[in-house]
Amino acid sequence: MNKGGIAHRLIAFAKTLVGSLPGGLALINVIAAMLMGAIAGSAMASASAMGSILDPEMEKEGYSKEFGAAVNITSSTTGLVIPPSNVLIVYSLASGGASIAALFLAGYIPGILTGLFLMIVALVWAKKKNYKVGKRSSFKQVVKTFVDALPSLFMLVVVIGGIVTGVFTATEASAIAVLYSLGSWVYL
């Protein structure tokens, strides 16, 4: 997904939304990690993708390495709750048949709330440390990056929609996600 540009498109979209706030890159990290975690279903995949792209950028902008690492590590954990989460799939199997679709639907609110609270903490910390504030994006830029990120965001609809509607199982959904990722890589 990183090679296919999915991570870059999600970061560009997040940058237009919150890049003008204090600690904008930290907020971008949280939003992009939530989106990437939701797509990949893995905290490690999210941390790897976001860290490799945003850590050097944050350092360049004057953020401390420790702050960048802390934001990346904590925000990547939202992928453990926001569907399609590998942890929820394992829980379903271990519990003897809890509905994966129900678990996925139940994971959205806690995952999003966790991300919002992480953003509040990052915002307060960035204000306290006087980190740089980016320039405000125009509505046209927001729309353009949203359109660019739509194929990446549509992967969520395909994977979660397919599982919730019963078109395919969680295991089959992972194969669909891989094919979709390969398609985006070939497309670029």
N, C-alpha and C positions, 0 to 999 in steps of 0.2 A: 504494500500500500504506500510505503514511503517512496519507493522507486517510481510508482505510477503517478505521483503527485497529489495523492489524496490528502496527505498531511499538510503539504504546502497550501493547497486550496482552502483547507479548514482554517489554517493559521491566518491566511490573508483575509478571510471573511471575519474571523474574530478580531483582527486588527482594526478593521473598519468600524466595528461595533464599540470597542472599549479602548482603543489605542490612545485616545485623547484624555483619558483619566490618569490621575497620579498612579504610578506603578502599572501603566498600561501593558507593558510586556508580561508582567506577572499575571495580570488578569487574562491576557491572551493565552498564556500557558494553561491557566485553569480551564477556560472555555474550550480550547483546542484539545486538551487532555480529556475533557468530558466527552466531546464529540468523537475523538479517536478511540477512547475506551469503549464507547457505545458501539462503534463500528467493529473494533477488534475483539471486544469481550475480554480483554486482558490488561491488567495493570502494567505488566512488564512491557508489552508491545507499545502501550501509550507512553510510558516513561522513556523508552528507547527512541521512539519517533519524535516526541516533543523535545527531549533533552538534546538530541543530536542537532536539531534545528535551532531551538530557542536559547540554549545555554550560551553559545558563542555570541549570539545577538544581544542577550542581556548583559554579558560582560562588556561588550563594546559600548553599550549605553550607560555603563557606570554602576550597574547593579553588582552587589558582592556575589562571589561564587557560592557562598553558603546560602544566601537568600534564594538564588536561582535554583540551587539543588533542592532546597526545602520545598519551594513551590512546586517544582517538577515532581518530586517524590510524593508529596501529599495529594496533589491534584490527580495524579495517575491512579490513585486508589478508587476514584469514583467509577472507573471502569469495572470494578468488582461488583458494583451494585446496578449500574445502568445497563439494561439489556442490550445485546445478548451476552450475558455474563457467564463465563465458564464456571464460576463458583455456584451460580444458581442451578446450572445444569447438573453439576456434581451433587448438589444438595438434593435435587429432585430424585436422582438415582439412589442416593444413600438413604433417603427417607422412605423409600419403597413406593414411590409413584406420585409424589406431589406434582401437580400440574405445572409443567414448565411454562406454559402460556400465562397461567395465573401468577407465577413467580416473576415472570418478566414484567407483567403489568404492574405488579406491586413494587418493583425496583425503581421505577422512574422518579417518584416523589422523593424518597430518601436520597437518591443519587443527585438529583438536581438541588435539593436543599443543602447537601454537603458541599457541592460546588459553589453555591451562593455564599455560604458561610466562609469558605476558603477565600473567596474573592473579597469579602469584607475585611478579613484579617490581612490579606495582602495589600489592600487599599490603605488601611490604617498604618501598616508598617511602612509602606512606600511614602506616605505623607510624612511620617515621623522622620524618615531618613532622607527626605527631599530628593527622591529619585525623579528622573526626567519625565516630562509630560509630552506626549506626541501631539501632532497636529490633528485637528478635527477632520473627519472624512465627510465628504459631501454625500448627499442622498444618492446621487448618481454612482459614486464609488461603492456605496453599500449595496446597491442593487446589482452592480456589475460583479462584485465578489460573491454575492449570494448566488447569482446565476452560475458563476464558475464553480461554486461549491455544491450546487444542486446534485450533480452525479454522485458526489461523495455522500451527501446527506440522503440521497435516494437509496443508498445501500441499506440504511437503517429500515426504511419502509419495506424493502424487499425481504430482508432477513426476518425482522420482527413480524411483519404482516404475514409472511408465509407460515411462520410457526403458529401465530395466534389463530389464523384461519384454518390451520390444519392441512395446508397444501403440502408441507414437508415437515420432517422432524428437525429437532435441534442439530442433530449430526448432519443431516442433509443440508441444513441451512449453512453450516460452516463450509461445506463444499461449494454451495452457491456463492457464498461470500468470496471464496478464493477465485472462482471463475469470474466473478464481477470485478475483483481487483485486477486480475490478469487482463480483463477487457479494458479497464481504464489505463493500464500500463501500455497496452498495444495501441490504444487510441491516441495517447500522447506521443 
